[in-house]
Amino acid sequence: MLSLSDVTAARDRIEDVARRTPLDYSHTFSEMTGAEVYLKLENFQRTGAFKIRGAMNCIATLSEEQKAAGVVTASAGNHAQGVALAATRAGVNSKIVMPEHAPISKVKATERYGGETVLHGADYDEAQAKAHEIERAEDRTYVHAFDDPSVMAGQGTIGLEIVEDCPELDTVVVPIGGGGLIAGIATAVKARNPDVRVVGVQSDGASSAADSLQKGAIYELDSVDTIADGIATRRVGETPFEVIREHVDEVVTVSDKEIAVTLTYLLERSKTLVEGAGAVALAALLFEAFDYEEGETVVPLLSGGNIDLNQLTTVVMRGLVETGRYLKIRTVLKDRPGALQELVSVLADTRANIYAIQHDRTSRNISMNEADVELDLETRGHDHVEELLAALRERGYEVDVLA
């Protein structure tokens, strides 16, 4: 079992490379939840995520022969960047296998840090199988993303920082993919203060750890489906799972909708950019996936900020829809002069802002004397949406809500 001494030794090895990231009190989220909320901003870490900690500690423990032969790993993106930078800093050649659909921003960043990238497979597990082929063929050392004690110890240095910077800590909330992050943090936190509660969070589309705990043994999912690509693993690691069973108090799940809303809140209210996996811990708090007391001191870990800009646009738009800030509707008008103006006047009376209008007379789904109209609208919340829809229907419009 991983020990506190493993984690403290890791801190000494990585301190010249990994940053001590801020612990920031959030007035906004404290007011929203009633808890005392401190955000652990690991999205400010070098490479934009916590993974540099475990990768650096693992590579620092290799023999000279292993370093000379080089390393290989598989990653959805953040571990890739951590291994690439850590290996380059240590003068070690690195080869990283990433899923074919990995965000291009993470692929390019990995290459800029000095790693050679290989795109293979539909998800992390298929990329991992390819990486093990390279390991055997080229006699490289495999640097596991989570199922490795040295990697877990490196991630556990986050727990040391949280306990030291927040002595009043009651609960720490940590994302779970393969489990290496929470295993390291839980080991450090429980050793320093056994009374602190450790809550793990997964996406409900990649809930291997939660399912495994329920079944009492590691359970592998057939597939994963989540916007939180950094924790989209089909199987929790064997070594982390044992630590999770020993030290983690509870594992909960959140939906992609809740992740998107949380990511949007962080951008708008805290001016903080995270990726999907980086938002799940706060999402669990905001949407009450676990119970907590009024005034309880809670630290959600924002584990990374490496979101692809194309995905960011989609996620933010989804967040705006879910919070009633964006509305897409369809209706049918009589194809006559002034019909569109009448519709727009109703929207103006309700103070909706029009982003875009699509006006189509050629649709096969309408009569020859009608026009199909889709509108993208900026709204001010769910009450405003209901007011707007009621006003349109009161004036006789049949409205379909598209988003």
N, C-alpha and C positions, 0 to 999 in steps of 0.2 A: 504494500500500500504506500502511495506517495506520502511524504512527510514534510513537515514545516522546514526541516533542515535542507531538503531538496530545493524548496522554493527560495530560501534565503541564499543558498549557494548560487542559484540561477540569477538572482538579482546582482550579485557581484560580477558575474560573467557578462551580463548584458548592459550594464549601466552606462557604458561608453557609447552604445548604439541606440537603445530604446529610451524614449523620453518618459519622464514622470508626468503623466497627463493631468489636467485640472479636474478638480471636483467642484462643481459649480452649483450653488444654491439657486433653485428656480422658484421665484415668487409666483409666476404664472401657473405652473403645474401644482405647486403647493395649494394655491387658492382653488384650483379645479378639483383637487382630490381630498383636501382636508389633512393630508399628510405633510410632513416636512420632507420635501423632495430635493435631493442633491443628485445632479447628473454627473456620472463619471464619463468624461469626454475622451474616450479612446479613439474617436474619429479624428482627434488632433495628433494621433500617434504618427511616427514616421511610416511612410507607405499608406497612411490613411486608415489603418486598422491595427488591432492588437497582435496580429500574427507574427510580426517581427520579433516579438519577445520569445515565443517558443522556438521559432526557427533559429534565432541567434544562439539560444542556449544549446540546442541540439548540435549545431555545427561546431560550437566551441568545445564540445565533449568528444569529437571524433579524433581518432588516431591520425598520425601523419600519413600513414598508408591510405586510410580512408579519404582523407582530404585530397590526396594526389589522384585518386581514382575518380573523384567527383561525386556529386549527389544528383538524385532524381526525385521528383515528387509529383503528385497529382493535386489539382486545386481548381475550385471554381473561380478563383481570382485573388483573394486577399492573401492566402497562404503562399500562392505563387510569388507575389511581390515580396513577401517577407523572406522567403527562401532565396530569391534572386539577390536581394540586397545583402542579406546576411552572408551568403556564399561569396559574393563579390568582395565584400569587406574582408573576408577571411582568405581571399585568394584561391577560392575553390570554384571549379567549373560546375555549373548547374544546368540541368535540363528539366523543364516543367511541362507536364501534360495537362491540358485544360480541355473541358468539354467544347465541342464544336460551336455551341451557341454562347460561349462565354462572352460577356460584354467586351467589345473591342477596346474600350478604354482600359480595362484590366489587362488585356493581352499586351497592348502597347506599353503600358506602364511596366509590366514584367520584363519586357525586352529592354526598356530603358535602364532598368536596374541591373542588367547584365545577364539575365537568364535566357536560355534558348527555349523557345516555346514549341510545343507539338500539340496541335488540335486534334482531338480524337474522342468519339463517343457522344451520346446524347446527354449524359449527366456525369456527376462526380465519380460514381462507381465504375462506369465504363472507362473513364479516363484513368482511374486508379489501376484497373487491370492492365491497361497499356503501359503505364509507368512501371509496373512490376516486370513486364516483359523486357523493358529497357534495362531495369536493374539487373536482371539475370544475364542479358546479352552483353552488357558493357561493364559489369562488375562494379556498378555504382552503389552507393549507400542510399537507401530509401529514407527520406525524411517525411514521416507520416504527419498528416495535417492535425491529427488529434489523438491517435491511439499509440502514444509513445510517452513514457514517463518524463523524459527530458523536455519534450514539448509541453507537456502538462505543467511541469514545474515552471517553465518560462512564463506561461500564461498566468500562473498563480501569483506572479509578482504584482498583478493588478490588485489582488486581494489584500496584499500587504499595504499597498498605497491607500486603499479605501479605509481600512481599519485605522491606519495612522492619521489620516486626514479627517476622519469622521468618528471620533471616539464615542459619540452618542448613537452610533449605528444600531438600528433594530433589525432591518431587513435589507438584504442585497438581492437584486433581481438580475438574472444573467441569461443571455440567449444560449440555446443548445442546438448544435448541429450534430457533430459526432461526439461531443461531450468533453473534449479536452480542456476547453476554456473553463467551464463550470467546475470540472474536477479539480483543476489547479486552484481556482479562486476559493472553492469550498474548503479545500484542505488548509489553505492559509488562514481563512477567516475563522473557521471552527477551532483551529489551534490557538489563535490569538484570543478569541472570545466565543466559547461554545454556545452562549445564549443568543447569538445573532442567527436570525432565520435566513436560510438560503433558498430562494425560489428560482427554478429554472423555467424558461419559456421557449416553446416551439411554435412554429406555424402549424395550423391544423391540417395543412397539406403536406407536411413533412414531420410527422409526430412519432418518429421511431422510439425516442427515449420514453415519452409518455406511455406509448403502447407497451413497451417492454416492461416498464414498472408495473403496469396493470396485469400483465401476463406472468410476471415473475421470472422472465428470461428474455434474452435479447430477441427481438422480433424484427425481421427485415421487411420493409415495405416493398410492394411490387413496383411502385413508381412514386415520384414526388411532384407536387404541383403548387408552387408558391412564388410570389414576387420576391421573397427573401432568399435569393439565390445563395447567399453566404452560409445558410444553414440548411440547404436542401440536400440532405443526405438520407439514403434509404435505410441506413443501419447505424445505430450508436456503437461507438467503439467498445471493445470488451474490457479494457483496462479502465477507461472512464466510467463505464457502467457500474463497476464494482465500487468506485469512489462515490458515484451518485447515490447508490443505494445506502452507502454508509453515512454520507455527510449532507446530502441535499434533502431539505424538508418537504418540498412539494415541486411537482412539475405540472405546468398548465399550458394551454394552447391559446392562440389568438388567430383571428381570421385575416385574410388578405385585406378585407375592407377596413378592419381596425388598424392594420399596419399602415395602410395608405393615409387614413385620417391622421394618425399620429405623426407620420412623416410630414404631412402638410402643416400640422400644428407647430412642429419643431422649426420648420422653415419660417413660418409667418410670425410666430410669437417669440421664439428664442433665437431666430436668425442662425439656426444650426442645421447644417446639411448632413444627413445620414443616409445610408442605404437601407433596404428593407430589413435585413438582419439587424441593423443597428437600431431599428425602431421598436423591435418586438418587446423588449423589457419594459419600456415606458408604456407601450400599448397595453400590456397586461395590467399595469397599474391604473391607467386611465379608464379602461373598460372593465375593471374589477374582476379580472380573471382569478384573483386570489383575495382573501379577506385581509383587511388591515384595520388598525384602530385610528381614530382621530388623533392627530398629533404625532403619529408614529414616524420615526425617521427612516426613510426608504431611499436607497441608492439604486436606481436603474442604470445598467451599464449600456452606454451607446457604443457598441463594439466596433463600428466602422462607418466610413463615409464615402466609400468608393462606388457610387451609383452611376450607371451609364446615363448620359444626358438624355438619350432617347427614351429610356425607361422612366427617368425623372419626370418628363413631360406627361407621360401616361399616368404615372402614379399620382402626381399632384392633381391632374384633372379628375381622377377617380376620388381623391380626397375632397375636392371641391363639390363634386356631385353628392357625396355621402353627407356633407355638412350643409347642404342646401345652398351652396354658393354658385352653382352652375346648373343650368337646366336646358335640356334639348327637347323640343316638342315638335309635333307634326299635326297639321290640321288641313282641311280642304276648304278652299274658297270658291265662290262663283267667279268665273273668268269674265269679269266686267270691270270697267274703270272705277277706281276708288275702293275696291274691295280690300286690297292690301293696306291702303292707308287707314281704313277703318280698324283693321286688326292691329296695326301699329299704334293707333291712338289708344286702344284698350291697354296695351302694354305700357305706353307712356303714362297713363293714368295710375298704373300700379307701380311706377318708378322702376320698372325692369330695364336693364341696359342691354341692347341688342349687339351681340358680337358678329353674327352672320345670319343671312337669310338665303335660303335656296328655294327658288320659285320654278316649278316644273309643270308645264301644260301637257307634256307628252307621256306621262305615266299611264300604263295600261290599267292601273287600279282605280282610275277615276273616269267620270263621264267626260264627254267631249267638251262640255261647257264649264268644266271645273279646272282648278289649278291646285296642285299639291304643294304645300309650303312647309318647310322645316326651318326652325329658328333656334339658334344658339343664344342663350340668355345668361346674363350675369344677375344673380339674385342675392338676397341678403340673409338667407337662412330658411329653415323649413317652414316657419310661419309665413314668410313672404311668398314662398312657392305655393302654399295652399291658398293664400289670398289671390295670387295671380291666376291660378287654375280656376278658382271659383268665379272670378270676374269674367274669364273667357267663356265658361260654360253658361253663366247667367246671360251672356249676350248671344247664346245660341251656337257657339263653336263646339264641335266635337274634337277633343284634344287627346292625342296619344303622347304619353311621356316616353321618350326614347332614351333619356339618360338624366 
